[in-house]
Amino acid sequence: MDSNGLRDLGDGLALRRATPADVERLVAFQSIVHTGDGPADIGAMAGAWCRDLLTKPHPTLTPDDYVLVEDRAAGEIVSSLCIIPQTWRYGPVELGVGRPELVGTLPAYRRRGLVRAQMEEVHRRSSERGDLVQAITGIPYFYRQFGYEMALELAASRWCAGADIPGLPEGSDEPYRVRPARHGDLPFIARTHAEGARRWLVNCTRGIRELRYELSGQAVGNLMRADLAVVTEPDGRRIGFVAHMAPPWDSSRAAVAFEVAEGEPWWRVTPSVLRYLRDGGRPGGRAKGERPARVALSLGTSHPAYATTRGLLRHEERGFAWYLRVPDLPAFLRHVAPVLHERLRRSAMVGYTGDLKLSFYRGGVRMAFEAGRMAAVEAWTPTRDDDGSAAFPDLTFLQVLFGFRSLDDLRRAYPDCYVTKEDDAGALVEALFPKQPSHVWPLS
């Protein structure tokens, strides 16, 4: 791009950054390209999301994070996307992540490389910010074209019909109250979220700025809007929180985040939260006909609340997967070295000294360890004489790196994923990169 943010793509098409003058046209564009069949107007909801990003104070995104392709002759936006900066954690280590979203192209302009050109631009911007990862949700296969791999669990849930959630016994009072969150609750929510996030390998951090945006920075019609609520004792003492959404593709109410303060009883709190969701996420409930058809806890493959609802939330959905891109794998491994050191310290490979060479066939990395600590990590290329300690085809190593699959899972799925028999590669890879649950409630 030149100093004005313009890049000529040929055929009268130009890629540029969005400006405030583009808001209404971008909202209309997003509404068109994301329109689909369903019980709600997803296109309008995508347009509302776009409007919020460009017109409301966002904790991380600026207009320069939004790009578009314009047909100059027609004066029409024909393709667009944005990237939303955020901070995730890998174990206790924070890292910058860029989240591309609202990707769309008018049908007549598809298969011309417009998304690729825009991806290159937002990837460059993300790297300039120091982000080590880009992450996106989306349709099957498509984002593999741009260096992404499905490598992190997404939207696994447990659910039941709303009508199956029983009421309280006759004459009983609700043991916990659930009320809409207020600005004064945000420090408590941030602290409780951070405590609960320790159970995950990967999660998205939530400080006061991010929670304030969730509370009051998104319109009711925004596709990504979640309602924040606080769980309290009858006397008003806060003991937990829940973030819940009504997905537009079905008649349901889903909790996308649910935590209680340390020491509080999940087994007692969860039924009150389920009844709140059953009643549409409103204190006092809704009319019977307005209750959601389904109530879901969309909290990943593993969550404490699940253990308390085995007889009720009988349906399981394994979910999909986040696409992840790690443009500089050695830099990422250096950044998360404290996590790797701790894993080695707690494993049978404690105190390991030696090299671990990971082949990706057309490239790879070499990790050198001294007394259980990573002394060096660098790009490395396998040769006929040295094909490394372990091999992972294409980008499948990212599945192991982010705990999505175990080494054995990959070896069963890919015959060309292997470890050598002559050294300790298998035990070392398993110690460094164990399968581990994650749950990302992303910044939108």
C-alpha positions in Angstrom: 0.0 0.0 0.0 1.1 3.6 -0.6 1.0 6.4 1.9 -2.7 6.8 1.3 -3.4 3.1 1.9 -4.1 2.4 -1.8 -3.0 -0.7 -3.7 -4.0 -1.2 -7.4 -5.2 -4.8 -7.9 -5.8 -4.4 -11.7 -9.1 -4.6 -13.5 -10.2 -1.3 -12.0 -10.0 -2.8 -8.4 -8.2 -1.1 -5.6 -7.4 -2.3 -2.1 -7.4 0.3 0.7 -8.0 0.9 4.4 -11.5 1.8 5.5 -12.3 5.4 6.6 -15.3 6.8 8.6 -16.8 7.8 5.3 -17.1 4.1 4.4 -19.3 3.1 7.4 -22.7 3.0 5.8 -21.5 1.3 2.6 -19.6 -1.3 4.6 -22.6 -2.0 6.8 -24.7 -2.5 3.7 -22.0 -4.7 2.1 -21.7 -6.9 5.2 -25.5 -7.3 5.3 -25.6 -8.5 1.7 -22.7 -10.9 1.7 -23.6 -12.6 5.0 -27.3 -12.9 4.4 -28.5 -16.6 4.7 -31.4 -18.7 5.5 -32.4 -19.1 9.1 -34.7 -17.9 11.9 -32.9 -14.5 12.1 -31.5 -12.0 9.7 -27.8 -12.9 10.0 -26.9 -10.3 7.3 -28.4 -7.5 9.3 -26.6 -8.8 12.5 -23.3 -8.9 10.6 -23.9 -5.3 9.5 -24.6 -4.2 13.1 -21.3 -5.9 14.1 -19.5 -3.9 11.4 -21.1 -0.7 12.5 -20.1 -1.2 16.1 -16.5 -1.9 15.2 -16.2 1.2 13.1 -18.3 3.7 15.1 -18.0 2.8 18.8 -14.9 3.0 20.9 -13.3 -0.4 20.6 -10.7 -1.5 23.1 -8.2 -2.6 20.4 -9.5 -2.1 16.8 -9.0 1.1 14.8 -10.2 1.9 11.3 -6.8 1.0 9.9 -7.6 -2.6 10.9 -10.4 -2.7 8.4 -9.6 -3.1 4.7 -11.7 -3.2 1.6 -11.6 -3.7 -2.2 -13.4 -1.2 -4.3 -14.5 -1.3 -7.9 -13.5 2.2 -8.9 -15.7 2.3 -12.0 -18.8 1.2 -10.2 -17.9 3.0 -7.0 -18.8 -0.2 -5.2 -17.3 -2.1 -2.3 -16.8 -5.7 -3.6 -14.7 -7.4 -0.8 -13.8 -6.6 2.7 -12.4 -7.9 6.0 -10.9 -6.7 9.3 -8.5 -7.9 11.9 -9.3 -7.6 15.6 -6.3 -7.3 17.9 -6.5 -9.2 21.2 -4.4 -10.8 23.9 -4.6 -14.6 24.5 -2.7 -16.7 26.9 -0.8 -19.9 26.3 -0.6 -21.3 29.8 0.4 -18.3 31.9 2.2 -16.6 29.0 0.4 -13.7 27.2 0.7 -13.3 23.4 -0.7 -11.0 20.8 -3.3 -12.4 18.5 -4.9 -10.9 15.4 -8.4 -12.2 14.6 -9.5 -11.7 10.9 -13.2 -11.5 10.7 -16.2 -10.3 8.6 -14.6 -11.7 5.5 -16.8 -11.4 2.4 -16.8 -10.9 -1.3 -19.6 -10.3 -3.7 -20.3 -13.4 -5.9 -19.3 -11.7 -9.2 -15.9 -10.9 -7.8 -14.9 -14.2 -6.2 -11.9 -16.3 -7.3 -9.9 -13.2 -8.2 -7.5 -13.4 -5.2 -9.2 -10.4 -3.4 -9.3 -12.1 0.0 -5.7 -13.2 -0.4 -4.6 -9.7 -1.1 -6.5 -8.4 2.0 -5.2 -11.2 4.1 -1.6 -10.3 3.2 -2.3 -6.8 4.3 -3.8 -7.6 7.7 -1.2 -10.3 8.3 1.5 -7.6 7.7 -0.3 -5.2 10.1 -0.7 -7.9 12.7 3.0 -8.8 12.5 4.0 -5.2 12.8 2.1 -5.1 16.1 4.1 -8.0 17.3 1.3 -10.6 17.2 2.6 -14.1 17.2 -0.6 -15.8 16.0 -3.6 -15.1 13.8 -6.8 -16.9 14.5 -10.1 -17.1 12.7 -13.3 -19.0 12.7 -14.9 -19.9 9.4 -16.1 -22.3 6.7 -14.3 -25.7 6.2 -11.0 -25.7 4.4 -11.1 -22.1 3.1 -8.5 -20.5 5.3 -6.0 -23.2 4.9 -5.2 -21.4 1.6 -3.6 -18.6 3.6 -1.4 -20.6 6.0 -3.9 -21.6 8.6 -4.5 -24.9 10.3 -7.5 -26.1 12.3 -5.6 -26.4 15.6 -7.7 -25.4 18.6 -11.1 -26.5 19.9 -14.1 -24.3 19.2 -17.7 -24.3 20.5 -17.9 -27.7 22.0 -21.0 -27.8 24.2 -23.6 -29.7 26.2 -27.3 -29.0 25.9 -30.9 -30.0 26.5 -34.3 -28.8 25.5 -35.3 -25.8 27.5 -38.5 -27.6 28.6 -36.5 -30.4 30.2 -34.9 -28.1 32.8 -37.0 -28.6 35.9 -38.4 -25.8 38.1 -37.8 -25.5 41.8 -39.6 -27.8 44.2 -42.9 -26.4 45.4 -42.4 -23.7 48.1 -38.6 -23.4 47.4 -36.7 -20.2 46.8 -34.0 -19.8 44.2 -30.7 -20.3 46.1 -28.9 -17.9 43.8 -29.9 -14.8 41.9 -28.7 -14.0 38.3 -28.9 -10.3 37.3 -27.6 -8.2 34.5 -24.0 -7.0 35.1 -23.2 -3.4 35.9 -20.1 -1.4 35.4 -19.2 -1.8 39.1 -19.2 -5.6 38.6 -16.4 -5.5 36.0 -13.4 -5.9 38.4 -15.1 -8.9 40.0 -15.8 -10.4 36.6 -12.3 -9.8 35.3 -10.8 -11.4 38.4 -13.2 -14.4 38.4 -12.6 -15.0 34.6 -8.8 -14.9 35.1 -9.0 -17.4 38.0 -11.1 -19.9 35.9 -9.0 -19.4 32.8 -6.1 -21.2 34.6 -7.7 -24.5 33.7 -7.2 -24.0 30.0 -4.1 -24.1 27.8 -5.3 -21.3 25.6 -7.8 -18.6 26.5 -8.5 -14.9 25.7 -7.8 -12.4 28.4 -10.5 -10.1 29.7 -9.5 -6.9 31.4 -11.8 -4.0 32.4 -11.6 -2.4 28.9 -12.6 -5.6 27.1 -15.4 -6.3 29.6 -16.7 -2.7 29.3 -17.0 -3.2 25.6 -18.9 -6.5 26.1 -21.2 -4.7 28.5 -22.1 -1.5 26.7 -20.1 -1.3 23.4 -22.3 -3.5 21.2 -25.7 -3.0 19.8 -28.5 -5.4 20.6 -28.6 -6.6 17.0 -24.8 -7.2 16.9 -24.1 -10.8 15.7 -21.4 -11.3 18.3 -23.0 -9.5 21.3 -23.1 -11.5 24.6 -25.1 -10.5 27.6 -23.2 -10.3 30.8 -24.8 -11.3 34.1 -23.7 -11.7 37.7 -24.6 -14.6 40.0 -25.2 -13.5 43.6 -26.3 -14.9 46.9 -29.8 -13.7 48.0 -28.1 -11.0 50.1 -26.4 -9.7 46.9 -22.9 -11.1 47.5 -21.3 -11.8 44.1 -20.2 -15.4 43.6 -19.9 -15.8 39.8 -20.8 -14.6 36.3 -22.2 -15.9 33.1 -21.9 -14.5 29.5 -24.7 -15.8 27.2 -25.9 -15.4 23.7 -28.8 -16.3 21.5 -27.3 -17.7 18.3 -29.2 -16.6 15.3 -29.1 -20.0 13.6 -31.5 -21.7 16.1 -33.8 -20.9 19.0 -31.4 -21.4 21.9 -29.7 -19.6 24.7 -26.1 -20.5 25.2 -23.6 -19.7 27.9 -20.2 -18.9 26.3 -18.5 -18.1 29.6 -19.5 -19.2 33.1 -17.3 -19.0 36.2 -17.8 -19.0 39.9 -15.3 -17.6 42.5 -12.9 -20.0 44.0 -14.4 -22.2 46.7 -18.0 -21.7 45.5 -20.1 -24.8 44.9 -20.6 -25.5 41.2 -23.2 -28.2 42.0 -25.4 -25.7 43.7 -24.8 -22.7 41.4 -25.2 -24.4 38.0 -29.0 -25.3 38.4 -29.8 -21.7 39.1 -27.9 -20.5 36.0 -29.6 -23.2 33.8 -33.0 -22.0 35.0 -32.0 -18.4 34.2 -31.0 -19.4 30.7 -34.2 -21.5 30.3 -36.2 -18.3 31.1 -34.5 -16.5 28.3 -31.7 -14.9 30.2 -34.0 -12.5 32.1 -34.5 -12.1 35.8 -38.0 -13.3 36.5 -38.2 -15.2 33.2 -40.3 -14.7 30.1 -43.6 -15.9 28.9 -43.7 -19.7 28.3 -43.9 -19.3 24.5 -40.7 -17.1 24.5 -38.5 -19.6 26.2 -35.6 -20.9 24.1 -36.0 -24.3 22.6 -32.5 -25.3 23.7 -30.3 -24.3 26.6 -26.6 -24.9 26.1 -23.4 -24.6 28.0 -20.9 -23.8 25.2 -17.8 -24.0 27.4 -15.5 -26.4 25.5 -14.9 -30.1 25.9 -14.2 -29.9 29.6 -15.7 -27.6 32.3 -16.6 -28.0 36.0 -20.3 -27.2 35.3 -20.6 -30.3 33.1 -19.9 -32.7 36.0 -23.0 -31.3 37.8 -25.4 -31.7 34.9 -24.7 -35.2 33.6 -28.3 -36.3 34.0 -29.7 -33.2 32.3 -27.4 -31.9 29.6 -27.4 -35.3 27.8 -26.6 -34.0 24.3 -23.0 -33.3 23.4 -21.7 -31.4 20.4 -17.9 -31.7 19.8 -17.9 -28.3 18.0 -15.6 -27.2 15.3 -12.1 -25.7 15.4 -10.2 -22.4 15.3 -8.0 -21.9 12.3 -4.6 -20.7 13.6 -1.6 -19.3 11.8 1.9 -19.0 13.3 4.1 -17.2 10.8 7.3 -17.5 12.9 7.3 -20.8 14.7 10.8 -20.4 16.3 9.7 -17.0 17.7 6.5 -18.5 19.1 8.4 -21.3 20.8 10.9 -18.9 22.3 8.0 -16.8 23.6 6.3 -19.8 25.4 9.6 -21.3 26.6 8.5 -20.9 30.3 5.6 -23.2 29.6 7.8 -25.8 27.9 10.4 -25.7 30.7 7.7 -26.3 33.3 6.3 -29.2 31.4 9.7 -30.8 31.1 10.4 -30.3 34.8 7.2 -32.2 35.7 7.8 -35.0 33.2 9.9 -38.1 32.9 12.2 -36.0 30.6 13.2 -33.7 33.4 16.8 -32.3 32.9 16.9 -33.4 29.2 19.9 -32.3 27.2 20.0 -32.7 23.4 18.3 -31.7 20.2 14.8 -32.1 19.0 14.5 -31.7 15.3 10.9 -31.4 14.0 10.5 -32.0 10.3 7.6 -30.5 8.3 9.0 -32.1 5.2 9.7 -28.8 3.3 11.0 -27.1 6.5 11.2 -27.6 10.2 12.6 -26.4 13.5 15.5 -27.4 15.7 15.1 -27.1 19.5 18.3 -27.5 21.6 17.9 -28.3 25.3 20.5 -28.0 28.1 19.6 -29.5 31.5 15.8 -29.2 30.8 15.8 -25.7 29.4 15.6 -24.6 25.8 19.0 -23.1 24.9 18.2 -22.4 21.2 15.4 -22.7 18.7 15.8 -22.0 15.0 14.5 -22.8 11.6 15.9 -26.1 10.2 15.5 -28.0 6.9 15.5 -31.8 6.8 17.9 -33.5 4.4 18.3 -37.1 3.1 21.0 -37.7 5.7 19.2 -36.0 8.6 15.4 -36.2 8.4 15.0 -35.2 12.1 13.5 -36.7 15.3 9.8 -36.4 14.3 7.8 -35.5 11.2 4.5 -33.7 10.9 3.0 -33.2 7.4 2.0 -29.7 6.3 0.9 -27.6 9.3 -0.3 -30.5 11.5 2.3 -29.8 14.2 0.1 -26.8 15.2 -2.5 -29.3 16.4 0.0 -30.7 18.8 1.4 -27.3 19.8 -2.0 -26.0 20.8 -3.1 -29.2 22.7 -5.8 -30.0 20.2 -4.5 -33.4 19.3 -2.0 -35.7 21.0 1.0 -37.1 19.1 -0.7 -40.5 19.0 -3.9 -38.9 17.6 -1.9 -37.5 14.7 0.1 -40.7 14.1 -3.2 -42.6 13.8 -4.6 -40.0 11.4 -1.5 -39.3 9.3 0.8 -42.2 8.2 3.5 -39.7 7.4 3.5 -38.4 10.9 6.1 -40.3 12.9 8.9 -40.3 15.4 12.2 -42.0 15.2 12.9 -45.1 17.2 16.6 -44.4 17.8 16.2 -41.6 20.4 13.8 -40.1 22.9 11.8 -38.0 20.4 8.4 -39.5 21.2 8.7 -39.1 24.9 10.1 -35.6 24.5 7.3 -34.4 22.1 4.6 -35.9 24.4 6.2 -34.1 27.4 6.5 -30.8 25.7 3.2 -30.8 23.9 0.5 -32.7 25.8 -3.1 -32.8 24.7 -4.9 -30.2 26.8 -8.3 -28.5 26.7 -8.8 -24.9 25.8 -11.6 -22.5 25.7 -11.5 -19.1 23.9 -14.2 -16.5 24.4 -12.7 -14.1 21.8 -12.8 -10.4 21.7 -15.2 -9.4 18.9 
